[in-house]
Amino acid sequence: MAKSILIALLIGFLLFEFVEHFLFPLVWFILGKKRRHIRGADGMLGKAVEVTQWNRNEGYVLAKGEL
């Protein structure tokens, strides 16, 4: 009786550790890849901006209230 309880606890512990250290991070990694970037140059792709100063190949734009 004690041996079967010990085996059941061991299997439960190993299953919990597998889910916690492998399955959850894998799911979060997959879901994280689908999110759009909200900061930096990647976050500005496709956004409408106002050009404030332009000189041939470079200049300044106003995006989300920032220059």
Buried (B, 14 or more C-beta within 10 A) or exposed (E): EEEEEEEEEEEEEEEEEEEEEEEEEEEEEEEEEEEEEEEEEEEBEEEEEEEEEEEEEEEEBEEEEEE
